[in-house]
Amino acid sequence: TIRNNIVLYKDYSEEEFDGIKMPSFCDPEDIVQHLVFWIDTSGSMGQREIEMVYSELLGAIQMFPKMTGWLGFFDASATDLHEFDTIDDVQNISAIGGGGTSFNVGFEKTFEQLDEDEVTGIIYMTDGYCDFPDESIARGKPVLWIVTNDEINPPFGTVIHLDPSEYND
């Protein structure tokens, strides 16, 4: 089953991820909608890490061809969210950033630009080098942190650690 229309990754059970089901194989007919993706483009994120998290997003869209959502980039400020329905849409969105880091700006922009009812989950793709906000900023929405640093553990939501050394240049 799919809970809250959130299905993203592989080899994890519902219990491990607060209701975010992440199966190893899926039916291409599964519909994953209304997810907000934030990619950290701050100065601490190297090109390799940005390419790695971007690759994870593209992989999720390939896994779920009916995935819809929004993509934004953040450092100390957040871009507007860009809606996507296809992998081509995502590939046409340009990353910007390079400054400091604030997780608050992505959450704030999400709820400034979208109605709460539109959002089924928020995914932050980051190295985690920033002070984490209070959980209330997520307004009860499930949050998945995809972190390129295994030393960082966000204080709320679910975390998946990626190892940059496992990705080819």
TIRO-2110 file (N, C-alpha, C; in Angstrom, 1 decimal):
// TIRO-2110
0.8, -1.2, 0.0, N, 1, A
0.0, 0.0, 0.0, CA, 1, A
0.9, 1.2, 0.0, C, 1, A
0.2, 2.3, -0.4, N, 2, A
0.9, 3.6, -0.4, CA, 2, A
0.2, 4.5, 0.6, C, 2, A
1.0, 5.1, 1.5, N, 3, A
0.4, 5.9, 2.6, CA, 3, A
0.7, 7.4, 2.2, C, 3, A
-0.3, 8.2, 2.1, N, 4, A
-0.2, 9.6, 1.8, CA, 4, A
0.5, 9.9, 0.4, C, 4, A
0.3, 8.9, -0.5, N, 5, A
0.8, 9.0, -1.8, CA, 5, A
2.3, 9.2, -1.9, C, 5, A
3.1, 8.8, -0.9, N, 6, A
4.5, 9.0, -0.9, CA, 6, A
5.2, 7.7, -1.0, C, 6, A
5.9, 7.5, -2.2, N, 7, A
6.6, 6.3, -2.4, CA, 7, A
7.9, 6.8, -3.2, C, 7, A
9.0, 6.5, -2.6, N, 8, A
10.2, 7.1, -3.3, CA, 8, A
11.4, 6.2, -3.5, C, 8, A
11.8, 5.4, -2.6, N, 9, A
13.1, 4.8, -2.8, CA, 9, A
13.0, 3.3, -2.6, C, 9, A
14.1, 2.6, -2.3, N, 10, A
14.1, 1.2, -2.2, CA, 10, A
14.6, 0.6, -0.9, C, 10, A
14.2, -0.6, -0.6, N, 11, A
14.8, -1.4, 0.5, CA, 11, A
14.5, -0.8, 1.9, C, 11, A
13.5, -0.1, 2.1, N, 12, A
13.1, 0.4, 3.4, CA, 12, A
11.6, 0.1, 3.7, C, 12, A
11.3, -0.2, 5.0, N, 13, A
9.9, -0.5, 5.3, CA, 13, A
9.2, 0.8, 5.8, C, 13, A
7.9, 0.7, 5.8, N, 14, A
7.1, 1.8, 6.3, CA, 14, A
7.4, 2.2, 7.7, C, 14, A
7.6, 1.2, 8.6, N, 15, A
7.9, 1.5, 10.0, CA, 15, A
9.2, 2.3, 10.1, C, 15, A
10.2, 2.1, 9.3, N, 16, A
11.5, 2.8, 9.4, CA, 16, A
11.3, 4.3, 9.0, C, 16, A
10.4, 4.6, 8.2, N, 17, A
10.3, 6.0, 7.6, CA, 17, A
9.0, 6.7, 7.9, C, 17, A
8.4, 6.5, 9.1, N, 18, A
7.3, 7.2, 9.5, CA, 18, A
6.2, 7.3, 8.5, C, 18, A
5.9, 6.1, 7.9, N, 19, A
4.8, 6.1, 6.9, CA, 19, A
5.2, 6.4, 5.5, C, 19, A
6.5, 6.7, 5.2, N, 20, A
6.9, 7.0, 3.9, CA, 20, A
7.4, 5.6, 3.4, C, 20, A
6.6, 5.0, 2.5, N, 21, A
6.9, 3.6, 2.0, CA, 21, A
7.9, 3.7, 0.9, C, 21, A
9.0, 2.9, 1.0, N, 22, A
10.0, 3.0, 0.0, CA, 22, A
10.4, 1.6, -0.5, C, 22, A
9.6, 1.1, -1.5, N, 23, A
9.8, -0.3, -1.9, CA, 23, A
11.0, -0.5, -2.8, C, 23, A
11.5, -1.7, -2.9, N, 24, A
12.6, -2.0, -3.8, CA, 24, A
12.1, -2.1, -5.3, C, 24, A
10.9, -2.5, -5.5, N, 25, A
10.4, -2.5, -6.9, CA, 25, A
9.0, -1.9, -6.8, C, 25, A
8.5, -1.3, -7.9, N, 26, A
7.2, -0.7, -7.9, CA, 26, A
6.5, -0.9, -9.2, C, 26, A
5.2, -0.8, -9.2, N, 27, A
4.4, -0.9, -10.4, CA, 27, A
4.5, 0.5, -11.0, C, 27, A
4.9, 0.5, -12.3, N, 28, A
5.0, 1.9, -13.0, CA, 28, A
3.7, 2.7, -12.9, C, 28, A
2.6, 2.0, -12.6, N, 29, A
1.3, 2.7, -12.5, CA, 29, A
1.2, 3.5, -11.2, C, 29, A
2.1, 3.2, -10.2, N, 30, A
2.0, 3.9, -8.9, CA, 30, A
2.1, 5.4, -9.2, C, 30, A
1.2, 6.1, -8.5, N, 31, A
1.2, 7.6, -8.6, CA, 31, A
1.8, 8.2, -7.4, C, 31, A
2.8, 9.0, -7.6, N, 32, A
3.5, 9.7, -6.5, CA, 32, A
3.3, 11.2, -6.8, C, 32, A
2.5, 11.9, -6.1, N, 33, A
2.2, 13.3, -6.4, CA, 33, A
2.4, 14.2, -5.3, C, 33, A
2.6, 15.5, -5.7, N, 34, A
2.6, 16.6, -4.7, CA, 34, A
3.8, 16.6, -3.7, C, 34, A
4.9, 16.2, -4.2, N, 35, A
6.1, 16.2, -3.4, CA, 35, A
6.9, 17.5, -3.7, C, 35, A
7.5, 18.0, -2.6, N, 36, A
8.3, 19.2, -2.8, CA, 36, A
9.8, 18.8, -2.5, C, 36, A
10.6, 19.0, -3.5, N, 37, A
12.0, 18.7, -3.4, CA, 37, A
12.8, 20.0, -3.3, C, 37, A
13.7, 20.0, -2.3, N, 38, A
14.6, 21.2, -2.1, CA, 38, A
16.1, 20.6, -2.3, C, 38, A
16.8, 21.2, -3.2, N, 39, A
18.2, 20.8, -3.3, CA, 39, A
19.1, 21.9, -2.8, C, 39, A
20.0, 21.6, -1.9, N, 40, A
20.9, 22.5, -1.3, CA, 40, A
22.0, 22.9, -2.3, C, 40, A
22.1, 24.2, -2.6, N, 41, A
23.1, 24.7, -3.5, CA, 41, A
24.0, 25.7, -2.8, C, 41, A
24.1, 25.5, -1.5, N, 42, A
25.0, 26.4, -0.7, CA, 42, A
26.4, 26.2, -1.0, C, 42, A
27.3, 27.0, -0.5, N, 43, A
28.7, 26.9, -0.8, CA, 43, A
29.4, 25.7, -0.2, C, 43, A
28.7, 25.0, 0.8, N, 44, A
29.3, 23.8, 1.3, CA, 44, A
29.0, 22.6, 0.5, C, 44, A
28.1, 22.7, -0.4, N, 45, A
27.7, 21.6, -1.3, CA, 45, A
28.7, 21.6, -2.5, C, 45, A
29.5, 20.6, -2.7, N, 46, A
30.4, 20.6, -3.8, CA, 46, A
29.6, 20.1, -5.1, C, 46, A
30.2, 20.3, -6.2, N, 47, A
29.6, 19.9, -7.5, CA, 47, A
29.2, 18.4, -7.4, C, 47, A
30.1, 17.6, -6.9, N, 48, A
29.8, 16.1, -6.8, CA, 48, A
28.5, 15.9, -6.0, C, 48, A
28.4, 16.5, -4.8, N, 49, A
27.2, 16.3, -4.0, CA, 49, A
25.9, 16.8, -4.7, C, 49, A
26.0, 17.9, -5.4, N, 50, A
24.8, 18.4, -6.1, CA, 50, A
24.4, 17.5, -7.2, C, 50, A
25.4, 17.0, -8.0, N, 51, A
25.1, 16.0, -9.0, CA, 51, A
24.6, 14.7, -8.4, C, 51, A
25.0, 14.3, -7.3, N, 52, A
24.6, 13.1, -6.7, CA, 52, A
23.1, 13.2, -6.3, C, 52, A
22.7, 14.3, -5.6, N, 53, A
21.3, 14.4, -5.1, CA, 53, A
20.4, 14.6, -6.3, C, 53, A
20.9, 15.4, -7.3, N, 54, A
20.1, 15.6, -8.5, CA, 54, A
19.9, 14.2, -9.2, C, 54, A
20.9, 13.4, -9.3, N, 55, A
20.8, 12.1, -9.8, CA, 55, A
19.7, 11.2, -9.1, C, 55, A
19.7, 11.3, -7.8, N, 56, A
18.7, 10.6, -7.0, CA, 56, A
17.3, 11.1, -7.3, C, 56, A
17.1, 12.4, -7.5, N, 57, A
15.8, 12.9, -8.0, CA, 57, A
15.4, 12.3, -9.3, C, 57, A
16.3, 12.4, -10.3, N, 58, A
16.0, 11.9, -11.6, CA, 58, A
15.7, 10.4, -11.6, C, 58, A
16.4, 9.6, -10.7, N, 59, A
16.2, 8.2, -10.6, CA, 59, A
14.8, 8.0, -10.0, C, 59, A
14.3, 8.8, -9.1, N, 60, A
13.0, 8.6, -8.5, CA, 60, A
11.9, 8.9, -9.6, C, 60, A
12.2, 9.9, -10.4, N, 61, A
11.2, 10.2, -11.4, CA, 61, A
11.2, 9.1, -12.5, C, 61, A
12.3, 8.5, -12.8, N, 62, A
12.3, 7.4, -13.7, CA, 62, A
11.6, 6.2, -13.1, C, 62, A
11.8, 6.0, -11.8, N, 63, A
11.1, 4.9, -11.2, CA, 63, A
9.6, 5.0, -11.1, C, 63, A
9.2, 6.3, -11.0, N, 64, A
7.7, 6.6, -10.9, CA, 64, A
7.4, 7.6, -12.0, C, 64, A
7.1, 7.1, -13.2, N, 65, A
6.9, 8.1, -14.4, CA, 65, A
5.7, 9.0, -14.2, C, 65, A
4.8, 8.7, -13.2, N, 66, A
3.7, 9.6, -13.0, CA, 66, A
3.9, 10.5, -11.8, C, 66, A
5.2, 10.6, -11.4, N, 67, A
5.5, 11.5, -10.2, CA, 67, A
5.3, 12.9, -10.6, C, 67, A
4.7, 13.7, -9.8, N, 68, A
4.5, 15.1, -9.9, CA, 68, A
5.0, 15.8, -8.7, C, 68, A
5.4, 17.1, -8.8, N, 69, A
5.8, 17.8, -7.7, CA, 69, A
6.4, 19.1, -8.0, C, 69, A
7.2, 19.6, -7.1, N, 70, A
7.9, 20.9, -7.3, CA, 70, A
9.3, 20.7, -6.9, C, 70, A
10.2, 21.5, -7.6, N, 71, A
11.6, 21.5, -7.3, CA, 71, A
12.1, 22.9, -7.1, C, 71, A
12.8, 23.1, -6.0, N, 72, A
13.4, 24.4, -5.7, CA, 72, A
14.8, 24.2, -5.2, C, 72, A
15.6, 25.3, -5.2, N, 73, A
17.0, 25.3, -4.8, CA, 73, A
17.1, 26.3, -3.6, C, 73, A
18.0, 26.0, -2.7, N, 74, A
18.1, 26.9, -1.6, CA, 74, A
19.6, 27.0, -1.1, C, 74, A
19.9, 28.1, -0.6, N, 75, A
21.1, 28.4, 0.1, CA, 75, A
20.7, 29.2, 1.3, C, 75, A
21.0, 30.5, 1.4, N, 76, A
20.5, 31.3, 2.5, CA, 76, A
19.1, 31.9, 2.0, C, 76, A
18.8, 31.7, 0.8, N, 77, A
17.5, 32.1, 0.2, CA, 77, A
17.0, 31.0, -0.6, C, 77, A
15.7, 31.0, -1.0, N, 78, A
15.1, 29.9, -1.7, CA, 78, A
14.6, 30.4, -3.0, C, 78, A
14.8, 29.7, -4.1, N, 79, A
14.2, 30.0, -5.4, CA, 79, A
12.7, 29.8, -5.3, C, 79, A
11.9, 30.3, -6.3, N, 80, A
10.5, 29.8, -6.4, CA, 80, A
10.5, 28.4, -6.8, C, 80, A
9.5, 27.7, -6.4, N, 81, A
9.3, 26.3, -6.7, CA, 81, A
8.9, 26.2, -8.2, C, 81, A
9.4, 25.2, -8.9, N, 82, A
9.1, 24.9, -10.3, CA, 82, A
8.3, 23.6, -10.3, C, 82, A
7.2, 23.7, -10.9, N, 83, A
6.4, 22.4, -11.0, CA, 83, A
6.9, 21.5, -12.0, C, 83, A
6.8, 20.2, -11.8, N, 84, A
7.3, 19.2, -12.8, CA, 84, A
6.3, 18.1, -12.9, C, 84, A
6.2, 17.6, -14.1, N, 85, A
5.4, 16.4, -14.4, CA, 85, A
6.2, 15.3, -15.1, C, 85, A
7.3, 15.7, -15.6, N, 86, A
8.2, 14.8, -16.4, CA, 86, A
9.6, 15.0, -16.0, C, 86, A
10.5, 14.0, -16.4, N, 87, A
11.9, 14.2, -16.2, CA, 87, A
12.4, 15.3, -17.0, C, 87, A
11.9, 15.6, -18.2, N, 88, A
12.3, 16.7, -19.0, CA, 88, A
12.1, 18.0, -18.3, C, 88, A
10.9, 18.1, -17.6, N, 89, A
10.7, 19.4, -16.8, CA, 89, A
11.8, 19.6, -15.8, C, 89, A
12.2, 18.6, -15.1, N, 90, A
13.2, 18.7, -14.1, CA, 90, A
14.6, 19.1, -14.7, C, 90, A
14.9, 18.5, -15.8, N, 91, A
16.2, 18.7, -16.5, CA, 91, A
16.2, 20.1, -17.1, C, 91, A
15.1, 20.8, -17.2, N, 92, A
15.1, 22.2, -17.7, CA, 92, A
15.1, 23.2, -16.6, C, 92, A
15.2, 22.8, -15.3, N, 93, A
15.2, 23.7, -14.2, CA, 93, A
16.7, 23.9, -13.8, C, 93, A
17.1, 25.2, -13.8, N, 94, A
18.5, 25.5, -13.5, CA, 94, A
18.7, 25.7, -12.1, C, 94, A
19.8, 25.2, -11.6, N, 95, A
20.2, 25.3, -10.2, CA, 95, A
20.9, 26.7, -10.0, C, 95, A
20.6, 27.3, -8.9, N, 96, A
21.3, 28.6, -8.5, CA, 96, A
21.6, 28.5, -7.0, C, 96, A
22.6, 29.3, -6.6, N, 97, A
22.9, 29.3, -5.2, CA, 97, A
24.4, 29.5, -5.0, C, 97, A
24.9, 29.1, -3.9, N, 98, A
26.3, 29.3, -3.6, CA, 98, A
26.7, 30.0, -2.3, C, 98, A
25.6, 30.5, -1.6, N, 99, A
25.9, 31.3, -0.4, CA, 99, A
25.8, 30.4, 0.8, C, 99, A
25.4, 31.0, 1.9, N, 100, A
25.2, 30.3, 3.2, CA, 100, A
24.0, 29.4, 3.1, C, 100, A
23.6, 28.8, 4.2, N, 101, A
22.5, 27.8, 4.2, CA, 101, A
21.5, 28.1, 5.3, C, 101, A
20.2, 28.0, 4.9, N, 102, A
19.1, 28.1, 5.8, CA, 102, A
18.0, 27.1, 5.4, C, 102, A
17.7, 26.1, 6.2, N, 103, A
16.6, 25.2, 5.9, CA, 103, A
15.3, 25.9, 6.0, C, 103, A
15.2, 26.9, 6.9, N, 104, A
13.9, 27.6, 7.1, CA, 104, A
13.4, 28.2, 5.7, C, 104, A
14.3, 28.7, 4.9, N, 105, A
13.8, 29.4, 3.7, CA, 105, A
13.0, 28.4, 2.7, C, 105, A
13.4, 27.2, 2.7, N, 106, A
12.6, 26.2, 1.8, CA, 106, A
11.3, 25.9, 2.4, C, 106, A
11.2, 25.7, 3.7, N, 107, A
9.9, 25.4, 4.3, CA, 107, A
9.0, 26.7, 4.1, C, 107, A
9.6, 27.8, 4.4, N, 108, A
8.8, 29.1, 4.3, CA, 108, A
8.3, 29.3, 2.8, C, 108, A
9.1, 29.1, 1.9, N, 109, A
8.8, 29.2, 0.5, CA, 109, A
7.7, 28.2, 0.1, C, 109, A
7.8, 27.0, 0.6, N, 110, A
6.8, 25.9, 0.3, CA, 110, A
5.4, 26.4, 0.6, C, 110, A
5.3, 26.9, 1.9, N, 111, A
3.9, 27.2, 2.3, CA, 111, A
3.5, 28.7, 1.9, C, 111, A
4.5, 29.4, 1.4, N, 112, A
4.1, 30.7, 0.8, CA, 112, A
3.6, 30.5, -0.6, C, 112, A
4.2, 29.6, -1.3, N, 113, A
3.8, 29.3, -2.7, CA, 113, A
2.7, 28.3, -2.9, C, 113, A
2.5, 27.4, -2.0, N, 114, A
1.6, 26.3, -2.1, CA, 114, A
0.6, 26.2, -1.0, C, 114, A
-0.6, 25.7, -1.2, N, 115, A
-1.5, 25.5, -0.1, CA, 115, A
-1.1, 24.2, 0.6, C, 115, A
-1.2, 24.2, 1.9, N, 116, A
-0.8, 23.1, 2.7, CA, 116, A
-1.4, 21.8, 2.2, C, 116, A
-2.7, 21.8, 1.8, N, 117, A
-3.3, 20.6, 1.3, CA, 117, A
-2.7, 20.1, 0.0, C, 117, A
-2.0, 20.9, -0.7, N, 118, A
-1.3, 20.4, -2.0, CA, 118, A
-0.1, 19.6, -1.7, C, 118, A
0.5, 19.7, -0.5, N, 119, A
1.8, 19.1, -0.2, CA, 119, A
1.6, 17.8, 0.5, C, 119, A
2.2, 16.7, -0.1, N, 120, A
2.1, 15.4, 0.6, CA, 120, A
3.4, 15.1, 1.4, C, 120, A
4.5, 15.7, 1.0, N, 121, A
5.7, 15.5, 1.7, CA, 121, A
6.8, 16.5, 1.2, C, 121, A
7.8, 16.7, 2.0, N, 122, A
8.9, 17.6, 1.7, CA, 122, A
10.2, 16.8, 1.8, C, 122, A
11.0, 16.9, 0.7, N, 123, A
12.3, 16.2, 0.7, CA, 123, A
13.4, 17.2, 0.5, C, 123, A
14.3, 17.2, 1.5, N, 124, A
15.5, 18.1, 1.5, CA, 124, A
16.7, 17.2, 1.1, C, 124, A
17.4, 17.7, 0.1, N, 125, A
18.6, 17.0, -0.4, CA, 125, A
19.8, 17.9, -0.1, C, 125, A
20.7, 17.5, 0.9, N, 126, A
21.6, 18.5, 1.5, CA, 126, A
22.8, 17.7, 2.1, C, 126, A
23.8, 18.5, 2.4, N, 127, A
25.0, 18.0, 3.1, CA, 127, A
24.7, 18.1, 4.6, C, 127, A
23.7, 18.9, 5.0, N, 128, A
23.3, 19.0, 6.4, CA, 128, A
24.0, 20.0, 7.2, C, 128, A
24.9, 20.8, 6.6, N, 129, A
25.7, 21.8, 7.3, CA, 129, A
24.9, 23.0, 7.5, C, 129, A
24.1, 23.0, 8.5, N, 130, A
23.2, 24.2, 8.9, CA, 130, A
22.5, 23.9, 10.2, C, 130, A
22.0, 24.9, 10.9, N, 131, A
21.2, 24.7, 12.0, CA, 131, A
19.8, 24.3, 11.6, C, 131, A
19.3, 23.2, 12.2, N, 132, A
18.0, 22.7, 11.8, CA, 132, A
16.9, 23.5, 12.5, C, 132, A
15.8, 23.8, 11.8, N, 133, A
14.7, 24.5, 12.4, CA, 133, A
13.9, 23.6, 13.4, C, 133, A
12.9, 24.2, 14.1, N, 134, A
12.0, 23.4, 14.9, CA, 134, A
11.1, 22.6, 14.0, C, 134, A
10.7, 21.5, 14.4, N, 135, A
9.8, 20.6, 13.6, CA, 135, A
8.5, 21.2, 13.2, C, 135, A
8.0, 22.2, 14.0, N, 136, A
6.7, 22.8, 13.7, CA, 136, A
6.7, 23.5, 12.3, C, 136, A
7.9, 23.9, 11.8, N, 137, A
8.0, 24.6, 10.5, CA, 137, A
7.5, 23.7, 9.4, C, 137, A
7.4, 22.4, 9.5, N, 138, A
7.0, 21.5, 8.5, CA, 138, A
5.4, 21.3, 8.5, C, 138, A
4.8, 22.0, 9.5, N, 139, A
3.3, 22.0, 9.5, CA, 139, A
2.7, 20.6, 9.4, C, 139, A
3.4, 19.6, 10.1, N, 140, A
2.8, 18.3, 10.1, CA, 140, A
3.1, 17.4, 8.9, C, 140, A
3.7, 18.0, 7.9, N, 141, A
4.0, 17.2, 6.7, CA, 141, A
5.2, 16.3, 6.9, C, 141, A
5.2, 15.1, 6.3, N, 142, A
6.4, 14.2, 6.4, CA, 142, A
7.6, 14.9, 5.8, C, 142, A
8.7, 14.8, 6.4, N, 143, A
10.0, 15.3, 5.9, CA, 143, A
11.0, 14.2, 5.7, C, 143, A
11.6, 14.1, 4.5, N, 144, A
12.6, 13.2, 4.3, CA, 144, A
13.9, 14.0, 4.0, C, 144, A
14.9, 13.7, 4.8, N, 145, A
16.2, 14.3, 4.6, CA, 145, A
17.1, 13.4, 3.9, C, 145, A
17.6, 13.7, 2.7, N, 146, A
18.6, 12.9, 2.0, CA, 146, A
19.9, 13.7, 2.2, C, 146, A
20.8, 13.1, 3.0, N, 147, A
22.0, 13.8, 3.5, CA, 147, A
23.3, 13.1, 2.9, C, 147, A
24.2, 13.9, 2.4, N, 148, A
25.4, 13.4, 1.8, CA, 148, A
26.5, 13.4, 2.9, C, 148, A
26.2, 13.4, 4.1, N, 149, A
27.2, 13.4, 5.2, CA, 149, A
26.6, 12.5, 6.3, C, 149, A
27.3, 11.4, 6.6, N, 150, A
26.8, 10.4, 7.5, CA, 150, A
27.0, 10.9, 9.0, C, 150, A
27.6, 12.0, 9.2, N, 151, A
27.7, 12.5, 10.6, CA, 151, A
26.5, 13.4, 11.0, C, 151, A
25.7, 13.8, 10.0, N, 152, A
24.6, 14.7, 10.3, CA, 152, A
23.3, 13.9, 10.4, C, 152, A
22.6, 14.1, 11.5, N, 153, A
21.3, 13.4, 11.7, CA, 153, A
20.3, 14.5, 12.1, C, 153, A
19.3, 14.9, 11.2, N, 154, A
18.3, 15.9, 11.5, CA, 154, A
17.5, 15.5, 12.7, C, 154, A
17.0, 16.5, 13.5, N, 155, A
16.3, 16.2, 14.7, CA, 155, A
14.8, 15.8, 14.5, C, 155, A
14.4, 15.8, 13.3, N, 156, A
13.0, 15.4, 13.0, CA, 156, A
13.0, 14.8, 11.5, C, 156, A
11.9, 14.2, 11.2, N, 157, A
11.7, 13.6, 9.9, CA, 157, A
12.6, 12.3, 9.8, C, 157, A
12.7, 11.8, 8.6, N, 158, A
13.5, 10.6, 8.3, CA, 158, A
14.7, 11.0, 7.5, C, 158, A
15.8, 10.2, 7.8, N, 159, A
17.0, 10.6, 7.1, CA, 159, A
17.5, 9.3, 6.3, C, 159, A
18.0, 9.6, 5.1, N, 160, A
18.8, 8.6, 4.3, CA, 160, A
20.1, 9.3, 4.1, C, 160, A
21.2, 8.5, 4.4, N, 161, A
22.5, 9.0, 4.2, CA, 161, A
23.0, 8.5, 2.9, C, 161, A
23.6, 9.3, 2.0, N, 162, A
24.2, 8.9, 0.8, CA, 162, A
25.7, 9.1, 1.0, C, 162, A
26.4, 8.2, 0.4, N, 163, A
27.9, 8.2, 0.4, CA, 163, A
28.5, 8.7, -0.9, C, 163, A
29.0, 9.9, -0.9, N, 164, A
29.5, 10.5, -2.2, CA, 164, A
30.6, 9.6, -2.8, C, 164, A
31.3, 8.8, -2.0, N, 165, A
32.4, 8.0, -2.6, CA, 165, A
31.8, 6.8, -3.5, C, 165, A
30.4, 6.5, -3.3, N, 166, A
29.8, 5.5, -4.1, CA, 166, A
29.4, 6.0, -5.5, C, 166, A
29.5, 7.2, -5.8, N, 167, A
29.1, 7.8, -7.0, CA, 167, A
30.3, 8.0, -7.9, C, 167, A
30.1, 7.7, -9.2, N, 168, A
31.1, 7.9, -10.2, CA, 168, A
31.2, 9.3, -10.6, C, 168, A
32.4, 9.8, -11.0, N, 169, A
32.5, 11.1, -11.5, CA, 169, A
31.9, 11.2, -12.9, C, 169, A
END
